[in-house]
């Protein structure tokens, strides 16, 4: 499995790159623009802006995103 992990002092976001198909739902639903698609994969490039709302986790059709706060 190809998991990529990003961390802050209080939480961790993990994206399963095998499952992520780059459809961009996480980009669209994130209210603080945490995600971008890079090489057709979700990347939390602005992880410090995350408000831990779990919209990315709840709306990913592939269930490719996990977040320690969700």
Residue pairs with C-beta under 8 A, 6 or more apart in sequence:
1 16
1 18
2 16
2 17
2 18
3 14
3 15
3 16
3 17
4 14
4 15
4 17
4 41
4 43
5 12
5 13
5 14
6 12
6 13
6 14
6 44
6 47
7 13
7 47
8 47
8 48
8 50
11 50
11 52
11 67
11 68
11 69
12 67
12 68
13 44
13 47
13 50
13 56
13 65
13 66
13 67
13 68
14 65
14 66
14 67
15 41
15 42
15 43
15 44
15 64
15 65
16 62
16 64
16 65
16 66
17 41
17 64
19 62
19 63
19 64
20 41
20 42
20 60
20 62
20 64
20 65
21 40
21 62
21 64
22 37
22 40
22 41
22 42
23 61
23 62
24 37
24 42
25 59
25 60
25 61
26 35
26 42
26 55
26 56
26 59
26 60
26 65
27 33
27 35
27 36
27 37
27 42
29 55
29 56
29 59
30 55
30 56
31 51
31 53
31 55
32 46
32 49
32 50
32 51
33 46
33 49
34 44
34 45
34 46
34 47
34 49
34 50
34 56
35 42
35 43
35 44
35 45
35 46
35 56
36 42
36 43
36 45
36 46
37 43
38 45
42 56
42 60
42 64
42 65
44 50
50 67
52 67
52 69
52 70
54 67
54 69
54 70
56 65
56 67
57 65
57 66
57 67
57 70
58 70
